[in-house]
């Protein structure tokens, strides 16, 4: 039950009637205006810009937006649940609703297990994490992992068919470096003194178990082979071990994927001699005259060290909105990373995904335009790619930077952070800031039991609500407190402004879900549950000074019943919002 969509539909119907009467154009687009909460709650419950949006179309008949607003008000005032309407400024409309409207929404939240869900259709592919399989995940990876997982939750809740995907970068130089690093640990496990790890190899202790496992299973056999012989063997063993560790790290965050896609498969020819998927993607683009042989102009500013002024195989990325055409083949004849990424996203299109979301680190920002151009090309304009960049995480402890890890060698691992502060704290705090803003994560602050710790503050609100219900059961042992029974409470008895404010916030949940899903911004849900928790705590505290506001009053059975209904409604919405974020909703705080 989306209150805002409901009234938007009613207002659209009025505008449609105006169009049918010739007072507005017959082909008017009725989807352009919005109905939303006013910026200042004192102005009412709903606000619409309809008269302002259609001011130009209304000019011939109405003259100005305010006149159109006046005509709309004449209809809105008679709509069900409307208590009053007024014009603000040049034509904005503010609407006040009767308390019975919010009582109906509270009842809906108590009886409808799908309260807040939407019915959007369509498949969507969300690719997130995709960390190189060269070591444990660090905190930066964790932010992308949590963001992608919460976004997938949100889209699924909104009715999409979501596939969660991880792209394994198991081809290229970095996995060869991994193999050489693992081989060094293998030699160490066989008793050789290896000394300091050579520069350019991975120094972390996490490769020691891989070396020990190879020593136990293979013995010294690999020592007798050349690098060309042992490298592919060790590479596969090391990649498998790293992916097992990454999956375990993700599982500790309650994150799972439906698909793990191997980059290496894009480079491999088919069993019957078919060209590799990359070669096929390049051939398809070439057949459509989207690839040519040419030279690129030198980049502006100082030339990079690897700049080569030579004829290259280029993709016409500028035809699809990029700033420059992009090379697909290196000077040694191998394909570029971009060529592999084109083939990868082409595979998504072939799997039926025309709606794609990639979650990347902020250091990939310069790569977005070319990838969006590639998706347009391989799908012939049918698919869209939204790239969400996650900014850096600055790890702190009591305000001081934390930068090193014995296990990883150069960074703090995600698993270390989860083990120290818990998965709920990590997930909530990763989402309590917009993804494109730098995040400061203080390991000490997220363990504080205070209102300054957002995750504690929200979870405590849920636990406090559960406590109210337990108190109600003690005060009224014969009174059922299940949601279905509470939906029959006399909610018209709730008349305090604090109670009405909580009901208004509960009513916003479906709209918040819809807006967050449409914008691909799960942080909006984190902000919303924090606002709801804050309002609940504030009203609770009012009961300390004004006993008549306390949720349970043994002398007022019906009122207590109604207030318990409100609290259960609130806790159900809090729990649903926290679930979207992947955070638990405890019934007690210890």
TORTI-369167 format. One line per 2 residues: number of its first residue (from 1); their letters; for each residue x, y, z of C-alpha. Coordinates in steps of 0.2 Angstrom, whole numbers, plus 2048, in hexadecimal, padded with zeros to 3 digits. Layout:
NUM	a	X,Y,Z | ...
***
This chain:
1	xx	800,800,800 | 80A,80F,7F9
3	xx	801,81E,7FF | 80A,82A,7F4
5	xx	807,81F,7E4 | 7F5,81E,7E9
7	xx	7F2,831,7EA | 7FD,834,7DA
9	xx	7F1,828,7D1 | 7E2,832,7D7
11	xx	7EA,843,7D2 | 7EF,83B,7C1
13	xx	7DD,836,7BF | 7D7,848,7C2
15	xx	7E4,84F,7B5 | 7DE,842,7A9
17	xx	7CC,848,7AB | 7D2,85A,7A8
19	xx	7DA,853,798 | 7CA,84A,793
21	xx	7C1,85B,795 | 7CD,864,78A
23	xx	7D4,86E,798 | 7E5,866,796
25	xx	7ED,85E,787 | 7E6,84D,782
27	xx	7F8,845,781 | 7FE,84C,792
29	xx	80B,840,79B | 803,83D,7AC
31	xx	813,835,7B3 | 81E,845,7B5
33	xx	817,84B,7C5 | 81B,844,7D7
35	xx	812,842,7E7 | 81E,842,7F6
37	xx	81F,848,808 | 821,85A,80A
39	xx	832,861,80F | 82A,868,81F
41	xx	81E,85C,828 | 814,86B,82E
43	xx	80E,86E,81C | 804,85E,81C
45	xx	806,84B,817 | 808,84C,804
47	xx	80E,858,7F8 | 80D,858,7E5
49	xx	815,863,7D7 | 808,85E,7CA
51	xx	802,870,7C7 | 814,876,7C5
53	xx	819,868,7B9 | 80A,86B,7AE
55	xx	80A,87D,7AF | 80F,87F,79C
57	xx	802,873,796 | 7F5,87C,7A1
59	xx	7F9,88D,79B | 7EC,88E,78E
61	xx	7DD,889,799 | 7E2,88D,7AA
63	xx	7EF,89B,7A8 | 7FB,897,7B5
65	xx	800,888,7C1 | 7F7,890,7D0
67	xx	7E7,890,7C6 | 7EA,87D,7C1
69	xx	7EE,87A,7D4 | 7DD,882,7D9
71	xx	7D4,877,7CD | 7DD,867,7D3
73	xx	7D9,86C,7E5 | 7C7,86C,7E2
75	xx	7C8,85A,7DD | 7D5,854,7EA
77	xx	7CB,85B,7F9 | 7BE,84E,7F5
79	xx	7CA,83F,7F4 | 7C8,832,801
81	xx	7D3,835,811 | 7D6,847,80D
83	xx	7D4,853,81B | 7DA,863,813
85	xx	7E4,86A,804 | 7ED,87B,801
87	xx	7F7,883,7F4 | 809,888,7F8
89	xx	813,895,7EE | 810,895,7DB
91	xx	807,885,7DA | 80D,877,7E6
93	xx	7FF,86E,7EE | 800,868,800
95	xx	7F4,85A,806 | 7EF,856,818
97	xx	7E8,844,81B | 7DC,83E,828
99	xx	7E3,833,836 | 7D9,824,830
101	xx	7E4,823,820 | 7F3,820,82B
103	xx	7E9,814,836 | 7E5,80A,826
105	xx	7F7,809,821 | 7FC,803,832
107	xx	7EF,7F5,831 | 7F6,7F1,81F
109	xx	808,7F0,826 | 801,7E3,834
111	xx	7F7,7D8,828 | 801,7D9,818
113	xx	811,7CF,818 | 816,7D8,808
115	xx	814,7E9,80F | 820,7F4,806
117	xx	823,7E9,7F7 | 821,7EE,7E5
119	xx	81C,7E4,7D6 | 829,7EA,7CA
121	xx	82D,7DD,7BD | 83D,7D9,7B3
123	xx	84E,7D0,7B4 | 85D,7DA,7BB
125	xx	86F,7D4,7BD | 878,7DC,7CC
127	xx	88B,7D9,7CB | 894,7DD,7DB
129	xx	8A4,7D9,7E4 | 8AE,7D1,7D6
131	xx	8BE,7D3,7E0 | 8CE,7CC,7D7
133	xx	8D0,7BA,7DE | 8E2,7BF,7E5
135	xx	8DF,7C0,7F7 | 8D2,7C4,805
137	xx	8C5,7D1,803 | 8C9,7E2,80A
139	xx	8BD,7EF,812 | 8BB,7F8,801
141	xx	8B5,7E8,7F9 | 8A9,7E6,808
143	xx	8A0,7F6,804 | 89D,7F1,7F2
145	xx	897,7E0,7F8 | 88B,7E7,805
147	xx	885,7F4,7F9 | 882,7E8,7EB
149	xx	87A,7DB,7F6 | 86E,7E8,7FE
151	xx	86A,7EF,7ED | 866,7DD,7E7
153	xx	85A,7DB,7F6 | 852,7EB,7F3
155	xx	84F,7E7,7E0 | 848,7D6,7E5
157	xx	83D,7DD,7F2 | 836,7E9,7E4
159	xx	831,7DA,7D9 | 840,7D8,7CE
161	xx	848,7C8,7C9 | 859,7CB,7CF
163	xx	869,7C1,7CB | 878,7C4,7D6
165	xx	888,7C2,7CD | 89B,7C2,7D1
167	xx	8A8,7C4,7C3 | 8B7,7BA,7C7
169	xx	8C7,7C3,7BF | 8D0,7B3,7BD
171	xx	8D9,7B8,7AD | 8E8,7C4,7AB
173	xx	8F8,7C9,7B4 | 8F1,7CA,7C5
175	xx	8ED,7B7,7C7 | 8FE,7B3,7C0
177	xx	906,7BD,7CE | 8FA,7B4,7DA
179	xx	901,7A3,7D4 | 913,7A9,7D6
181	xx	90F,7AF,7E7 | 907,79E,7EC
183	xx	915,794,7E4 | 921,79E,7F0
185	xx	916,798,7FF | 917,787,7F8
187	xx	92A,787,7F8 | 929,78E,80A
189	xx	91D,780,80F | 92A,773,808
191	xx	937,77A,814 | 940,787,809
193	xx	945,798,811 | 93D,7A5,806
195	xx	942,7B5,80F | 939,7C5,80B
197	xx	92B,7C4,7FE | 931,7CB,7EE
199	xx	92A,7DC,7E9 | 91B,7D9,7DD
201	xx	915,7C9,7E5 | 907,7C8,7F2
203	xx	90E,7C8,804 | 900,7C4,80F
205	xx	8FF,7B5,81A | 8EF,7AF,812
207	xx	8F9,7A6,805 | 902,79B,811
209	xx	8F4,78E,813 | 8F3,78D,800
211	xx	906,789,800 | 904,77C,80D
213	xx	8F5,774,805 | 8FF,772,7F4
215	xx	90E,76B,7FE | 903,75E,806
217	xx	8FA,759,7F6 | 908,75B,7E9
219	xx	917,758,7F3 | 927,75F,7EA
221	xx	921,75A,7D9 | 91F,76C,7D3
223	xx	931,771,7D7 | 937,766,7C9
225	xx	92C,76F,7BC | 92F,77F,7B2
227	xx	924,78F,7B6 | 91B,78C,7A6
229	xx	916,77B,7AC | 912,77F,7BF
231	xx	90A,790,7BC | 8F9,78A,7B5
233	xx	8F8,77D,7C3 | 8FC,789,7D1
235	xx	8F1,796,7CA | 8E1,78C,7CA
237	xx	8E5,785,7DB | 8E8,797,7E2
239	xx	8D8,79E,7D9 | 8CD,790,7E0
241	xx	8D5,793,7F2 | 8D2,7A6,7F0
243	xx	8C0,7A4,7EA | 8BC,798,7F8
245	xx	8C3,7A6,805 | 8B9,7B4,7FC
247	xx	8A9,7A9,7FD | 8AC,7A6,80F
249	xx	8AF,7B9,812 | 89F,7BD,809
251	xx	895,7B0,812 | 89B,7B8,823
253	xx	892,7C8,81C | 883,7BD,817
255	xx	886,7C0,805 | 884,7B3,7F7
257	xx	884,7B4,7E5 | 87A,7AA,7D8
259	xx	887,7AB,7CA | 89A,7AB,7CB
261	xx	8A0,7AF,7B9 | 8B2,7AB,7B4
263	xx	8BB,7B7,7AA | 8C7,7A9,7A4
265	xx	8B8,7A1,79A | 8B7,7B1,790
267	xx	8C9,7AD,789 | 8C6,79B,786
269	xx	8C2,794,775 | 8B3,788,774
271	xx	8B4,775,775 | 8B1,774,762
273	xx	8BD,781,75D | 8B1,790,75E
275	xx	8B9,7A1,761 | 8BA,7A7,773
277	xx	8AB,7B2,779 | 8B7,7C1,778
279	xx	8BB,7BD,766 | 8A9,7BB,762
281	xx	8A4,7CB,76A | 8B1,7D4,760
283	xx	8AC,7CC,750 | 89A,7D1,753
285	xx	89E,7E3,756 | 8AA,7E3,747
287	xx	89C,7DC,73C | 891,7EB,741
289	xx	8A0,7F7,73D | 8A2,7FB,74F
291	xx	8B5,7F6,74F | 8C2,7FE,744
293	xx	8D5,7FF,743 | 8DB,810,747
295	xx	8E6,81C,752 | 8E0,824,762
297	xx	8E5,836,765 | 8F1,838,774
299	xx	8E8,83B,785 | 8E8,84D,78B
301	xx	8F6,852,798 | 905,848,79C
303	xx	906,838,791 | 905,828,79C
305	xx	914,81C,79C | 90B,80F,792
307	xx	905,81A,784 | 908,813,773
309	xx	905,81D,763 | 900,80E,758
311	xx	8F2,808,74D | 8E6,7FE,758
313	xx	8D6,7F4,757 | 8C9,801,75E
315	xx	8B7,800,764 | 8AC,80E,75E
317	xx	8A8,813,770 | 8A5,825,76C
319	xx	896,820,761 | 88D,81B,772
321	xx	892,829,77D | 8A4,826,782
323	xx	8B1,834,781 | 8BD,82A,776
325	xx	8BE,819,76C | 8C5,80B,776
327	xx	8D3,7FE,772 | 8CF,7EC,772
329	xx	8DF,7E4,76E | 8F0,7E7,777
331	xx	901,7E9,76E | 905,7D6,772
333	xx	8F5,7D1,769 | 8EB,7CC,778
335	xx	8DA,7D3,77C | 8D8,7E2,788
337	xx	8CF,7E1,798 | 8C1,7EC,790
339	xx	8BF,7DF,782 | 8BC,7D1,790
341	xx	8B0,7DD,798 | 8A6,7DF,788
343	xx	8A5,7CD,786 | 8A0,7CB,798
345	xx	891,7D7,797 | 88C,7D0,786
347	xx	88A,7BF,78F | 87E,7C8,79B
349	xx	874,7CF,78D | 874,7BD,785
351	xx	86E,7B6,796 | 85F,7C2,795
353	xx	865,7D1,7A0 | 860,7E1,798
355	xx	861,7EA,7A9 | 872,7E9,7B1
357	xx	87A,7F1,7C0 | 88D,7F0,7C3
359	xx	894,7F5,7D4 | 8A6,7FA,7D3
361	xx	8B3,803,7DD | 8B6,816,7DB
363	xx	8C6,813,7D3 | 8BD,80C,7C3
365	xx	8B3,81C,7C0 | 8BC,820,7B0
367	xx	8B6,80F,7A9 | 8A4,813,7AA
369	xx	8A0,81B,79A | 8A9,80F,78F
371	xx	8A0,800,798 | 88F,808,796
373	xx	894,80C,783 | 898,7F9,781
375	xx	888,7F3,789 | 87E,7FF,77D
377	xx	888,7F7,76E | 887,7E5,772
379	xx	874,7E6,776 | 870,7F2,768
381	xx	86A,7FF,774 | 85E,7F3,77D
383	xx	867,7F1,78D | 86C,7FD,79B
385	xx	87B,7FD,7A7 | 87B,807,7B7
387	xx	88C,807,7BF | 88C,80B,7D2
389	xx	89D,811,7D8 | 8A1,80E,7EB
391	xx	8AD,81A,7F2 | 8BB,816,7FE
393	xx	8B9,810,810 | 8C4,818,81D
395	xx	8C6,80C,82B | 8C8,815,83C
397	xx	8CA,810,84E | 8C5,81E,85B
399	xx	8C9,82A,84D | 8DA,823,848
401	xx	8DD,81B,837 | 8DF,808,837
403	xx	8E9,802,827 | 8F2,7F2,82A
405	xx	8EE,7DF,82C | 8FA,7D1,830
407	xx	8F0,7C5,826 | 8EF,7CF,816
409	xx	8FF,7D8,817 | 8FA,7E9,811
411	xx	8E7,7EC,816 | 8DA,7E7,822
413	xx	8CF,7D9,81C | 8BD,7DA,81C
415	xx	8BC,7CA,826 | 8C6,7D2,834
417	xx	8BA,7E0,835 | 8AB,7D5,835
419	xx	8B2,7CA,843 | 8B6,7D9,84E
421	xx	8A5,7E3,84C | 899,7D7,845
423	xx	890,7D6,835 | 881,7E1,839
425	xx	88C,7F0,83D | 897,7ED,82E
427	xx	887,7EC,822 | 87E,7FA,82A
429	xx	88C,807,82A | 891,802,818
431	xx	880,808,813 | 87D,817,81F
433	xx	886,822,812 | 883,824,800
435	xx	88E,818,7F5 | 897,826,7EC
437	xx	89D,82F,7FC | 8AC,82A,806
439	xx	8A8,820,816 | 8B1,821,826
441	xx	8AE,811,830 | 8B4,812,842
443	xx	8B5,801,84A | 8B3,808,85C
445	xx	8A4,813,858 | 89A,805,850
447	xx	89B,7FB,860 | 894,809,86B
449	xx	883,807,872 | 87D,819,870
451	xx	872,823,864 | 882,828,85B
453	xx	884,817,855 | 877,815,847
455	xx	876,802,846 | 874,801,859
457	xx	867,80F,858 | 85C,806,84B
459	xx	85E,7F5,852 | 85A,7FB,864
461	xx	84A,803,85D | 844,7F2,857
463	xx	849,7EA,867 | 840,7F8,871
465	xx	830,7F5,867 | 831,7E2,86B
467	xx	833,7E7,87D | 823,7F1,87C
469	xx	819,7E2,876 | 820,7D7,884
471	xx	81B,7E5,891 | 809,7E5,889
473	xx	808,7D2,88B | 80C,7D4,89D
475	xx	7FF,7E2,8A0 | 7F2,7D9,896
477	xx	7F5,7C6,896 | 7E4,7C3,88D
479	xx	7E8,7CF,87F | 7EF,7C7,86F
481	xx	7FE,7D1,868 | 800,7C8,857
483	xx	7FF,7D4,848 | 7EF,7CE,841
485	xx	7E6,7D1,852 | 7EF,7E2,854
487	xx	7E8,7E7,843 | 7D7,7E7,84B
489	xx	7DC,7F4,859 | 7D3,804,85A
491	xx	7E1,80E,851 | 7D6,81E,851
493	xx	7DB,820,863 | 7EC,825,85E
495	xx	7EB,838,85D | 7FC,83E,864
497	xx	807,847,857 | 815,83B,85B
499	xx	80A,82C,858 | 804,834,848
501	xx	816,838,843 | 81B,826,845
503	xx	80C,820,83A | 811,82D,82C
505	xx	823,826,82C | 81C,814,82B
507	xx	812,819,81C | 821,81F,813
509	xx	829,80E,813 | 822,808,802
511	xx	827,818,7FA | 838,817,801
513	xx	83B,806,7FA | 834,80B,7E9
515	xx	83F,81A,7E8 | 84F,811,7EF
517	xx	84D,803,7E2 | 84A,80F,7D4
519	xx	859,819,7D8 | 864,80A,7DC
521	xx	868,812,7ED | 866,806,7FC
523	xx	86D,813,808 | 85B,81B,807
525	xx	855,80D,811 | 862,80F,81E
527	xx	85E,821,820 | 84B,81D,821
529	xx	84D,810,82F | 858,81B,839
531	xx	84B,829,837 | 83D,81D,83C
533	xx	847,817,84B | 84B,829,850
535	xx	839,82E,850 | 835,81E,85B
537	xx	842,822,868 | 83D,834,869
539	xx	82A,82F,86C | 830,822,878
541	xx	83A,830,882 | 82A,83B,882
543	xx	822,82E,88C | 82E,831,89A
545	xx	828,842,89D | 816,83F,898
547	xx	810,82F,89F | 800,830,894
549	xx	80A,82C,885 | 812,81C,88B
551	xx	80E,80D,880 | 807,802,88D
553	xx	7FB,809,89A | 7F2,7FC,8A4
555	xx	7E3,807,8A7 | 7E0,80A,894
557	xx	7DF,7F9,88C | 7D8,7FF,87B
559	xx	7E5,80D,879 | 7F3,802,87E
561	xx	7ED,7F5,872 | 7ED,802,864
563	xx	7FF,808,869 | 805,7F6,869
565	xx	7FE,7F5,857 | 808,804,852
567	xx	818,7FE,85A | 816,7ED,852
569	xx	813,7F5,841 | 823,7FF,844
571	xx	82E,7F1,849 | 828,7E7,839
573	xx	82D,7F5,82E | 83D,7F7,837
575	xx	841,7E5,835 | 83C,7E5,823
577	xx	848,7F4,820 | 856,7EC,829
579	xx	853,7DC,81F | 856,7E5,80F
581	xx	866,7EB,816 | 86B,7DA,81C
583	xx	86B,7DF,82E | 862,7D5,83C
585	xx	854,7DC,846 | 857,7D6,858
587	xx	849,7D4,864 | 855,7D8,873
589	xx	865,7E2,874 | 872,7DA,87F
***
